[in-house]
């Protein structure tokens, strides 16, 4: 995924859509936070509101949005829960994220111990990991296990697919109104730069060697939501 390289570049140094971005209620209602005035770009599409996704289109990981008086990012607590996971395999080259997604998709469409059809959820999480020199040393991808299966999810039957229990986490995020597949290099750089800058200005600490990208919408949805995130330390 391009964002891995772009985040490394960022930390080593410091499209139009269906609805245009506006400063104020329209943006904060859609994104979940107030944008900083210097970063307003009216050519950017508004992201789809989480209220129009979670509980409406898809089951989402349980979350609590946290009031935030600083501009440029949102804060939320993501509740503990089970996620089905897979490693992103470097030897698979340019298709490594595509293949990781399909391993998880196979799990929810029957490649599990019960042969169960499990509903799609949001977000689809990708976690690239970097070493101290900002070189990628691995990555993983994750689907949230829907609430109806949380207590006793069926076991994966495919190699390199496994179940994880995640603890509560505090995350900082920015929302983008485009599909991850269509986000340009310049946008990845700009968004990660803005998140980094806003968090440093607000004095929030985070784990710097793991970038998180969350996809909340299908590529064909008219209104999109992709998030970039850092996890609080």
C-alpha positions as YAML, in Angstrom:
chain: A
units: angstrom
residues:
- id: 1
  name: UNK
  ca: [0.00, 0.00, 0.00]
- id: 2
  name: UNK
  ca: [1.34, 3.41, -0.89]
- id: 3
  name: UNK
  ca: [0.60, 4.89, 2.53]
- id: 4
  name: UNK
  ca: [3.34, 2.81, 4.17]
- id: 5
  name: UNK
  ca: [6.09, 4.48, 2.14]
- id: 6
  name: UNK
  ca: [4.47, 7.88, 2.44]
- id: 7
  name: UNK
  ca: [4.23, 7.73, 6.21]
- id: 8
  name: UNK
  ca: [7.87, 6.76, 6.40]
- id: 9
  name: UNK
  ca: [8.80, 9.78, 4.30]
- id: 10
  name: UNK
  ca: [6.64, 12.03, 6.44]
- id: 11
  name: UNK
  ca: [8.09, 10.95, 9.78]
- id: 12
  name: UNK
  ca: [11.64, 11.02, 8.50]
- id: 13
  name: UNK
  ca: [11.21, 14.71, 7.60]
- id: 14
  name: UNK
  ca: [8.13, 16.56, 8.86]
- id: 15
  name: UNK
  ca: [-10.84, 14.52, -6.34]
- id: 16
  name: UNK
  ca: [-13.38, 15.83, -6.28]
- id: 17
  name: UNK
  ca: [-16.55, 14.24, -4.81]
- id: 18
  name: UNK
  ca: [-20.27, 14.54, -4.51]
- id: 19
  name: UNK
  ca: [-20.22, 17.11, -1.69]
- id: 20
  name: UNK
  ca: [-17.63, 19.87, -1.31]
- id: 21
  name: UNK
  ca: [-15.90, 20.52, 1.97]
- id: 22
  name: UNK
  ca: [-17.04, 23.47, 4.08]
- id: 23
  name: UNK
  ca: [-15.66, 24.88, 7.29]
- id: 24
  name: UNK
  ca: [-18.07, 24.49, 10.19]
- id: 25
  name: UNK
  ca: [-21.01, 22.20, 10.85]
- id: 26
  name: UNK
  ca: [-21.04, 20.40, 7.48]
- id: 27
  name: UNK
  ca: [-17.47, 19.21, 7.89]
- id: 28
  name: UNK
  ca: [-17.59, 18.47, 11.61]
- id: 29
  name: UNK
  ca: [-20.85, 16.53, 11.25]
- id: 30
  name: UNK
  ca: [-19.43, 14.41, 8.45]
- id: 31
  name: UNK
  ca: [-15.85, 13.95, 9.61]
- id: 32
  name: UNK
  ca: [-16.41, 13.94, 13.36]
- id: 33
  name: UNK
  ca: [-14.16, 16.89, 14.18]
- id: 34
  name: UNK
  ca: [-13.57, 20.53, 13.27]
- id: 35
  name: UNK
  ca: [-11.05, 21.10, 10.51]
- id: 36
  name: UNK
  ca: [-8.28, 23.63, 11.05]
- id: 37
  name: UNK
  ca: [-8.91, 26.77, 9.01]
- id: 38
  name: UNK
  ca: [-5.54, 26.60, 7.25]
- id: 39
  name: UNK
  ca: [-6.30, 23.11, 5.91]
- id: 40
  name: UNK
  ca: [-9.73, 23.78, 4.46]
- id: 41
  name: UNK
  ca: [-9.82, 22.83, 0.79]
- id: 42
  name: UNK
  ca: [-13.23, 23.22, -0.82]
- id: 43
  name: UNK
  ca: [-12.31, 20.82, -3.60]
- id: 44
  name: UNK
  ca: [-12.11, 17.95, -1.10]
- id: 45
  name: UNK
  ca: [-15.21, 15.74, -0.84]
- id: 46
  name: UNK
  ca: [-16.91, 15.38, 2.51]
- id: 47
  name: UNK
  ca: [-16.47, 11.91, 4.00]
- id: 48
  name: UNK
  ca: [-19.52, 9.81, 4.72]
- id: 49
  name: UNK
  ca: [-20.66, 10.25, 8.30]
- id: 50
  name: UNK
  ca: [-20.13, 7.30, 10.62]
- id: 51
  name: UNK
  ca: [-23.79, 7.65, 11.65]
- id: 52
  name: UNK
  ca: [-24.70, 6.78, 8.05]
- id: 53
  name: UNK
  ca: [-22.43, 3.72, 8.09]
- id: 54
  name: UNK
  ca: [-22.37, 2.11, 11.52]
- id: 55
  name: UNK
  ca: [-25.70, 0.55, 12.37]
- id: 56
  name: UNK
  ca: [-27.11, 1.69, 9.03]
- id: 57
  name: UNK
  ca: [-25.00, 0.00, 6.35]
- id: 58
  name: UNK
  ca: [-22.70, -2.18, 8.45]
- id: 59
  name: UNK
  ca: [-21.93, -3.43, 11.93]
- id: 60
  name: UNK
  ca: [-18.92, -1.50, 13.25]
- id: 61
  name: UNK
  ca: [-16.47, -1.98, 16.06]
- id: 62
  name: UNK
  ca: [-17.96, -0.52, 19.24]
- id: 63
  name: UNK
  ca: [-16.66, 2.99, 19.77]
- id: 64
  name: UNK
  ca: [-17.08, 6.12, 21.86]
- id: 65
  name: UNK
  ca: [-16.35, 9.46, 20.25]
- id: 66
  name: UNK
  ca: [-14.50, 11.76, 22.66]
- id: 67
  name: UNK
  ca: [-15.08, 15.50, 22.78]
- id: 68
  name: UNK
  ca: [-12.12, 17.35, 21.33]
- id: 69
  name: UNK
  ca: [-11.64, 21.12, 21.31]
- id: 70
  name: UNK
  ca: [-8.54, 20.96, 19.08]
- id: 71
  name: UNK
  ca: [-8.89, 21.20, 15.32]
- id: 72
  name: UNK
  ca: [-7.60, 18.83, 12.70]
- id: 73
  name: UNK
  ca: [-8.37, 15.42, 14.19]
- id: 74
  name: UNK
  ca: [-10.96, 13.34, 15.99]
- id: 75
  name: UNK
  ca: [-10.54, 11.17, 19.06]
- id: 76
  name: UNK
  ca: [-12.34, 7.94, 19.84]
- id: 77
  name: UNK
  ca: [-12.14, 5.02, 22.20]
- id: 78
  name: UNK
  ca: [-12.49, 1.70, 20.39]
- id: 79
  name: UNK
  ca: [-13.85, -1.01, 22.67]
- id: 80
  name: UNK
  ca: [-12.16, -4.35, 23.18]
- id: 81
  name: UNK
  ca: [-13.31, -7.08, 20.82]
- id: 82
  name: UNK
  ca: [-12.39, -9.91, 18.48]
- id: 83
  name: UNK
  ca: [-10.90, -9.26, 15.04]
- id: 84
  name: UNK
  ca: [-10.01, -11.78, 12.35]
- id: 85
  name: UNK
  ca: [-6.54, -11.04, 11.06]
- id: 86
  name: UNK
  ca: [-3.90, -11.94, 8.49]
- id: 87
  name: UNK
  ca: [-0.34, -10.97, 7.74]
- id: 88
  name: UNK
  ca: [0.42, -8.96, 4.63]
- id: 89
  name: UNK
  ca: [3.02, -11.09, 2.86]
- id: 90
  name: UNK
  ca: [5.90, -9.20, 1.28]
- id: 91
  name: UNK
  ca: [6.59, -12.03, -1.16]
- id: 92
  name: UNK
  ca: [3.19, -11.37, -2.77]
- id: 93
  name: UNK
  ca: [4.51, -8.09, -4.17]
- id: 94
  name: UNK
  ca: [2.13, -5.45, -5.46]
- id: 95
  name: UNK
  ca: [-0.89, -7.67, -4.72]
- id: 96
  name: UNK
  ca: [0.01, -8.25, -1.08]
- id: 97
  name: UNK
  ca: [-2.78, -6.06, 0.35]
- id: 98
  name: UNK
  ca: [-5.27, -7.29, -2.24]
- id: 99
  name: UNK
  ca: [-4.47, -10.89, -1.33]
- id: 100
  name: UNK
  ca: [-4.65, -10.18, 2.40]
- id: 101
  name: UNK
  ca: [-8.12, -8.71, 1.94]
- id: 102
  name: UNK
  ca: [-9.29, -11.78, 0.06]
- id: 103
  name: UNK
  ca: [-8.00, -14.15, 2.72]
- id: 104
  name: UNK
  ca: [-10.17, -12.32, 5.25]
- id: 105
  name: UNK
  ca: [-13.07, -12.16, 2.80]
- id: 106
  name: UNK
  ca: [-12.81, -15.91, 2.32]
- id: 107
  name: UNK
  ca: [-13.16, -16.33, 6.09]
- id: 108
  name: UNK
  ca: [-16.45, -14.43, 6.24]
- id: 109
  name: UNK
  ca: [-17.82, -16.23, 3.16]
- id: 110
  name: UNK
  ca: [-17.34, -19.73, 4.51]
- id: 111
  name: UNK
  ca: [-13.64, -20.52, 5.09]
- id: 112
  name: UNK
  ca: [-14.31, -21.08, 8.77]
- id: 113
  name: UNK
  ca: [-15.00, -24.06, 11.04]
- id: 114
  name: UNK
  ca: [-18.78, -23.62, 10.81]
- id: 115
  name: UNK
  ca: [-18.91, -22.84, 7.10]
- id: 116
  name: UNK
  ca: [-20.82, -19.74, 8.23]
- id: 117
  name: UNK
  ca: [-21.67, -16.72, 6.14]
- id: 118
  name: UNK
  ca: [-20.56, -13.81, 8.31]
- id: 119
  name: UNK
  ca: [-21.68, -10.24, 7.50]
- id: 120
  name: UNK
  ca: [-19.13, -7.68, 6.33]
- id: 121
  name: UNK
  ca: [-18.20, -5.07, 8.94]
- id: 122
  name: UNK
  ca: [-16.34, -1.79, 9.18]
- id: 123
  name: UNK
  ca: [-13.65, -0.68, 9.29]
- id: 124
  name: UNK
  ca: [-11.23, -2.84, 7.35]
- id: 125
  name: UNK
  ca: [-8.00, -2.06, 9.20]
- id: 126
  name: UNK
  ca: [-4.48, -2.14, 7.73]
- id: 127
  name: UNK
  ca: [-1.49, -1.76, 10.05]
- id: 128
  name: UNK
  ca: [1.97, -1.26, 8.53]
- id: 129
  name: UNK
  ca: [4.81, -1.46, 11.08]
- id: 130
  name: UNK
  ca: [8.12, 0.42, 10.82]
- id: 131
  name: UNK
  ca: [11.48, 0.13, 12.52]
- id: 132
  name: UNK
  ca: [13.43, 3.06, 13.99]
- id: 133
  name: UNK
  ca: [14.68, 3.99, 10.50]
- id: 134
  name: UNK
  ca: [11.06, 4.13, 9.20]
- id: 135
  name: UNK
  ca: [11.55, 1.03, 7.09]
- id: 136
  name: UNK
  ca: [8.51, -1.22, 6.86]
- id: 137
  name: UNK
  ca: [9.15, -4.47, 8.68]
- id: 138
  name: UNK
  ca: [5.70, -5.99, 8.32]
- id: 139
  name: UNK
  ca: [2.00, -5.31, 8.02]
- id: 140
  name: UNK
  ca: [-1.31, -6.88, 8.98]
- id: 141
  name: UNK
  ca: [-4.94, -6.56, 7.90]
- id: 142
  name: UNK
  ca: [-8.05, -7.04, 10.04]
- id: 143
  name: UNK
  ca: [-11.85, -7.42, 9.85]
- id: 144
  name: UNK
  ca: [-13.96, -6.72, 12.92]
- id: 145
  name: UNK
  ca: [-16.00, -9.76, 13.97]
- id: 146
  name: UNK
  ca: [-19.67, -8.70, 14.00]
- id: 147
  name: UNK
  ca: [-21.48, -8.49, 17.31]
- id: 148
  name: UNK
  ca: [-23.59, -11.60, 16.64]
- id: 149
  name: UNK
  ca: [-20.38, -13.68, 16.42]
- id: 150
  name: UNK
  ca: [-18.25, -11.94, 19.06]
- id: 151
  name: UNK
  ca: [-18.93, -14.43, 21.86]
- id: 152
  name: UNK
  ca: [-17.91, -17.52, 19.89]
- id: 153
  name: UNK
  ca: [-16.59, -16.81, 16.39]
- id: 154
  name: UNK
  ca: [-15.86, -19.82, 14.17]
- id: 155
  name: UNK
  ca: [-12.18, -20.62, 13.70]
- id: 156
  name: UNK
  ca: [-10.50, -19.75, 10.39]
- id: 157
  name: UNK
  ca: [-9.64, -22.73, 8.19]
- id: 158
  name: UNK
  ca: [-7.24, -20.99, 5.79]
- id: 159
  name: UNK
  ca: [-3.52, -20.65, 6.44]
- id: 160
  name: UNK
  ca: [-2.32, -17.30, 7.76]
- id: 161
  name: UNK
  ca: [-5.76, -16.28, 9.03]
- id: 162
  name: UNK
  ca: [-6.21, -16.10, 12.80]
- id: 163
  name: UNK
  ca: [-8.41, -14.62, 15.51]
- id: 164
  name: UNK
  ca: [-7.22, -11.83, 17.84]
- id: 165
  name: UNK
  ca: [-8.60, -10.25, 21.00]
- id: 166
  name: UNK
  ca: [-7.94, -6.50, 21.00]
- id: 167
  name: UNK
  ca: [-7.94, -4.38, 24.13]
- id: 168
  name: UNK
  ca: [-9.61, -0.98, 24.42]
- id: 169
  name: UNK
  ca: [-7.66, 1.64, 22.47]
- id: 170
  name: UNK
  ca: [-7.66, 5.41, 22.14]
- id: 171
  name: UNK
  ca: [-7.11, 6.49, 18.54]
- id: 172
  name: UNK
  ca: [-6.64, 9.83, 16.79]
- id: 173
  name: UNK
  ca: [-7.93, 10.06, 13.24]
- id: 174
  name: UNK
  ca: [-8.52, 12.15, 10.15]
- id: 175
  name: UNK
  ca: [-11.25, 11.30, 7.65]
- id: 176
  name: UNK
  ca: [-10.93, 11.38, 3.86]
- id: 177
  name: UNK
  ca: [-13.90, 11.38, 1.50]
- id: 178
  name: UNK
  ca: [-12.29, 9.04, -1.03]
- id: 179
  name: UNK
  ca: [-11.76, 5.33, -1.43]
- id: 180
  name: UNK
  ca: [-8.31, 4.18, -0.31]
- id: 181
  name: UNK
  ca: [-7.72, 2.78, -3.79]
- id: 182
  name: UNK
  ca: [-8.14, 6.24, -5.32]
- id: 183
  name: UNK
  ca: [-6.25, 8.35, -2.81]
- id: 184
  name: UNK
  ca: [-3.22, 9.90, -4.48]
- id: 185
  name: UNK
  ca: [0.29, 10.03, -3.11]
- id: 186
  name: UNK
  ca: [-0.03, 13.76, -2.49]
- id: 187
  name: UNK
  ca: [-3.20, 13.26, -0.44]
- id: 188
  name: UNK
  ca: [-1.65, 10.51, 1.70]
- id: 189
  name: UNK
  ca: [1.33, 12.78, 2.43]
- id: 190
  name: UNK
  ca: [-0.86, 15.78, 3.19]
- id: 191
  name: UNK
  ca: [-3.25, 13.92, 5.47]
- id: 192
  name: UNK
  ca: [-0.57, 12.17, 7.50]
- id: 193
  name: UNK
  ca: [1.36, 15.45, 7.76]
- id: 194
  name: UNK
  ca: [-1.74, 17.24, 9.04]
- id: 195
  name: UNK
  ca: [-2.53, 14.52, 11.58]
- id: 196
  name: UNK
  ca: [1.05, 14.52, 12.85]
- id: 197
  name: UNK
  ca: [1.11, 18.33, 13.04]
- id: 198
  name: UNK
  ca: [-2.25, 18.59, 14.81]
- id: 199
  name: UNK
  ca: [-1.32, 15.98, 17.42]
- id: 200
  name: UNK
  ca: [2.03, 17.61, 18.12]
- id: 201
  name: UNK
  ca: [0.35, 21.01, 18.51]
- id: 202
  name: UNK
  ca: [-2.26, 19.57, 20.87]
- id: 203
  name: UNK
  ca: [0.34, 17.67, 22.91]
- id: 204
  name: UNK
  ca: [-1.03, 14.17, 22.34]
- id: 205
  name: UNK
  ca: [1.39, 11.26, 22.41]
- id: 206
  name: UNK
  ca: [1.01, 8.30, 20.08]
- id: 207
  name: UNK
  ca: [2.87, 5.22, 18.94]
- id: 208
  name: UNK
  ca: [4.86, 6.45, 15.91]
- id: 209
  name: UNK
  ca: [5.93, 3.14, 14.38]
- id: 210
  name: UNK
  ca: [2.48, 1.92, 13.38]
- id: 211
  name: UNK
  ca: [0.26, 3.72, 10.91]
- id: 212
  name: UNK
  ca: [-3.37, 2.63, 10.76]
- id: 213
  name: UNK
  ca: [-5.67, 2.98, 7.77]
- id: 214
  name: UNK
  ca: [-9.37, 2.19, 8.11]
- id: 215
  name: UNK
  ca: [-11.72, 1.68, 5.20]
- id: 216
  name: UNK
  ca: [-15.39, 2.19, 6.10]
- id: 217
  name: UNK
  ca: [-17.06, 2.09, 2.68]
- id: 218
  name: UNK
  ca: [-17.06, -0.13, -0.39]
- id: 219
  name: UNK
  ca: [-15.16, 1.17, -3.45]
- id: 220
  name: UNK
  ca: [-18.42, 1.56, -5.41]
- id: 221
  name: UNK
  ca: [-20.23, 3.63, -2.73]
- id: 222
  name: UNK
  ca: [-21.20, 7.10, -3.90]
- id: 223
  name: UNK
  ca: [-19.92, 8.75, -0.72]
- id: 224
  name: UNK
  ca: [-16.68, 7.42, 0.73]
- id: 225
  name: UNK
  ca: [-14.93, 7.32, 4.11]
- id: 226
  name: UNK
  ca: [-11.31, 6.35, 4.67]
- id: 227
  name: UNK
  ca: [-9.51, 7.19, 7.90]
- id: 228
  name: UNK
  ca: [-5.88, 7.48, 8.81]
- id: 229
  name: UNK
  ca: [-5.13, 6.90, 12.49]
- id: 230
  name: UNK
  ca: [-2.47, 6.86, 15.16]
- id: 231
  name: UNK
  ca: [-2.93, 4.91, 18.39]
- id: 232
  name: UNK
  ca: [-2.35, 6.73, 21.66]
- id: 233
  name: UNK
  ca: [0.55, 5.56, 23.76]
...
